[in-house]
Structures are given as C-alpha cells and as structure tokens.
Amino acid sequence: MTDTPSNAAQLASPSYRLPALDRDFLLSDALRGVRFQLEFEKAELALKAWGVRSTLVVFGSARLRPDGPGAHARWYEEARGFGLLASLRGGALRDDGGVRDNVIATGGGPGVMAAANRGAWEAGAPSIGFNITLPTEQQPNPWTTPALTFRFHYFAMRKMHLAMRANALVVFPGGFGTLDELFEVLTLRQTGKAPPIPVVLVDRAFWQGAIGFETLVSQGFITLDDLELFSFAETAQEIWDALLARGLRPERPIGTKPEV
C-alpha cells in the first residue's frame, strides 16, 4: 500500500480559499460590481442605524484654513457657522424614533469640509464624512462622527451617497473637485434626475468671477430658467435663510407632506 500524499498543495491553492476571505478574488476585475454593492451597502446600513433620513451636503475647497489668506479664513468660519446653525435648527439633534433630518454631510477631508463638520460637532450633532481614497491618502478630519466616517474607492458610489439623501447643497469656493460636484448636482437637477433641492453658492463675487453663467446663457448653452436652479449667499445665516426660502423644512425631508 502506498502512503497517502500530502494535501498541502490543495490547502494552499487560491481556489480553496473562502471567497469572502480571498483578497485576490475580491479585488479582481470580475468582482467590480460586487465591490460597488459593498461600498453602497456598508454606508447605507450605518446611516440607517443612526436614523439619518436626510442630509445637508456642504462642498468646498480642502485647501482652506482658519488662518488662510484673503477670504479663506472668512469662508472657513462661515462654513463652520453654517454647520453649527443647521445642526441646531435642522433636525440632526432629534432622536425620536431614531429619525434625523438635515444632518451635515461632507467629503470628510480638511478645509471647508472640516469646518462644516466642526460646526456640527460644536452643536453636539452627528455629521457625516464621505471620504475617498486618493493617490495621496486623504485623512478624515477629526470632527466627523466616527461611526459615520466612510471611505470609498469609487467616486461614482461616493457621489451617489452624497446625493441620494440630500435635502440641499451648499457650495463654498473651491477648485476642480468642488466644480465637479456642483455641476454633477446641477446637471441632475436640470435633467430632472434629482428632486428640486435648494442649491446655494457662497460668495457671489467668487462664483461670478469663476464661472461665466451669463456667458453660458448668451451662447444658448443654458437657459435663463437654469439660473434659477441655484442662489447666492454670503454668510451662514444667509445660507440658512436661502435654504428655507427655497423649500427646506427643518426636521422634514423636502418633498414629503407634513404629518396630520
């Protein structure tokens, strides 16, 4: 009788690994769709556990600092003030039945994002950070709620989570990333792919200098009606007032009817 050979090669084979524990398999091209689903579900379950029904999304430059040059410091402080004001008045502090509305949500990084999250933290409210993996690793700012601090590989899934609960979009001055997020939402609004949420651009002079909205109209690329998709504000209080004027209802998602 011959000795039974060792099964070491079988045990070491990648095919023998449990699929859920096989990193090479999970990161393969064939599993890209599954990874999309995982990125959606992980954040979705955490947000539901915290009762986050709706958000106020704040965009702006990651390069702003509270001691920055020119208007940078003012923009930082207005973002911080808005995070505080909106968290106190919007419904993020409510915890009756686990439902929270108008929770501050940002990209989770520094600059304007940190300022808005910091304001929410100072109000004692939860806030969300939707971070993204970048070539130079983005670090989450220390003001987001730890259990609501997420990291994404796919920009598309991150954008989906930023948009799908948004009751409003507040956009501070920023660069390519800020412009990308702004025009993503404006395009969704223009084409009717997103509900009519308020969009407020902070600092009219900056935005009119950065983007020739009137030129787009004069060339026929957008219509005058498209300029009604957003409004301008200068301060945290003006942002809040503009959101209310454009349909935001504290403690109730836009598009829902009040309870009777």
Residue pairs with C-beta under 8 A, 6 or more apart in sequence:
10 16
14 22
14 24
14 25
17 25
19 25
19 26
20 26
25 31
26 34
26 35
27 35
35 153
35 154
36 154
36 156
36 157
39 152
39 153
39 154
39 157
39 158
40 157
40 160
40 161
42 150
43 130
43 150
43 152
43 161
44 161
46 147
46 148
46 150
47 128
47 148
47 165
49 147
50 98
50 100
50 126
50 145
50 147
50 148
51 95
51 97
51 98
51 99
51 100
52 100
52 103
52 126
52 128
52 148
52 165
53 99
53 100
53 101
53 165
53 253
54 101
54 102
54 103
54 165
54 166
54 167
54 253
54 254
55 102
55 103
55 104
55 105
55 128
55 165
55 166
55 167
56 86
56 90
56 102
56 103
56 104
56 105
56 166
56 167
56 168
56 170
56 243
57 105
57 106
57 162
57 163
57 166
57 168
57 169
57 170
58 79
58 82
58 83
58 104
58 105
58 106
58 112
58 113
58 116
58 170
58 171
58 172
59 106
59 107
59 112
59 113
59 169
59 170
59 171
59 172
59 174
59 178
59 181
59 182
60 75
60 79
60 111
60 112
60 113
60 116
60 171
60 172
60 173
60 174
60 178
60 202
61 111
61 112
61 172
61 173
61 174
61 175
61 178
62 107
62 109
62 110
62 111
62 112
62 113
62 174
62 177
63 110
63 111
63 175
64 72
64 75
64 76
64 79
64 111
64 112
64 115
64 172
64 173
65 72
65 73
65 76
65 111
66 73
66 76
66 77
66 115
67 73
68 76
71 173
71 203
71 206
75 112
75 172
75 173
75 202
75 203
76 111
76 112
76 115
77 115
78 172
78 202
78 234
78 235
78 236
78 239
79 112
79 115
79 116
79 119
79 172
79 202
79 236
80 115
80 116
80 118
80 119
80 122
81 119
81 235
81 236
81 237
82 116
82 119
82 170
82 236
82 239
82 240
83 104
83 115
83 116
83 117
83 118
83 119
83 120
83 121
83 122
83 123
83 127
84 119
84 120
84 122
84 123
84 236
85 119
85 236
85 237
85 240
86 92
86 102
86 104
86 119
86 120
86 240
87 93
87 103
87 104
87 119
87 120
87 123
87 124
87 125
87 127
88 123
88 125
89 240
89 250
90 101
90 102
90 103
90 248
90 250
90 251
91 100
91 101
91 102
91 250
91 251
91 252
92 100
92 101
92 102
92 103
92 104
92 120
92 123
92 125
92 126
92 127
93 100
93 123
93 124
93 125
94 100
94 101
94 251
100 126
101 167
101 250
101 251
101 252
101 253
102 167
102 168
102 248
102 250
102 251
103 120
103 125
103 126
103 127
103 128
104 116
104 117
104 119
104 120
104 125
104 127
104 128
105 127
105 128
105 129
105 130
105 162
105 165
105 166
106 112
106 113
106 114
106 116
106 117
106 127
106 128
106 129
106 130
106 144
107 113
107 129
107 130
107 131
107 132
107 158
107 162
107 177
107 181
108 117
108 128
108 129
108 130
108 131
108 132
108 138
108 140
108 141
108 144
108 149
108 150
108 151
109 129
109 131
109 138
109 139
109 140
109 141
110 139
110 141
111 174
112 172
112 174
113 129
113 141
114 141
114 142
114 143
116 127
116 170
117 127
117 129
117 141
117 143
117 144
118 141
118 143
120 126
120 127
120 143
121 127
121 143
126 145
126 148
127 143
127 144
127 145
127 148
128 144
128 145
128 148
128 149
128 150
129 140
129 141
129 144
129 148
129 149
129 150
130 150
130 152
130 158
130 161
130 162
131 138
131 140
131 149
131 150
131 151
131 152
132 138
132 151
132 152
132 153
132 155
132 158
133 151
133 152
133 153
140 149
140 151
150 161
152 158
152 161
159 181
159 184
162 181
163 184
163 185
163 188
163 194
166 185
166 197
167 197
167 198
167 248
167 253
167 254
168 197
168 198
168 199
168 200
168 243
168 246
168 248
168 254
169 182
169 185
169 197
169 198
169 199
169 200
170 200
170 202
170 239
170 243
171 178
171 181
171 182
171 199
171 200
171 201
171 202
172 178
172 202
172 203
173 202
173 203
173 206
173 207
173 210
179 211
182 199
182 201
185 194
185 197
185 199
186 199
186 226
186 229
186 230
187 193
188 194
189 196
189 197
189 199
189 229
190 222
190 226
190 229
195 254
195 255
196 247
196 254
197 247
197 254
198 231
198 242
198 243
198 246
198 247
198 248
199 229
199 230
199 231
200 230
200 231
200 232
200 233
200 239
200 242
200 243
200 246
201 207
201 230
201 231
201 232
201 233
202 232
202 233
202 234
202 239
203 232
203 234
204 232
204 234
207 213
207 232
213 222
213 227
216 222
217 223
217 224
217 226
217 227
231 242
231 245
231 246
232 242
233 239
233 241
233 242
247 254
248 254
249 258
252 258
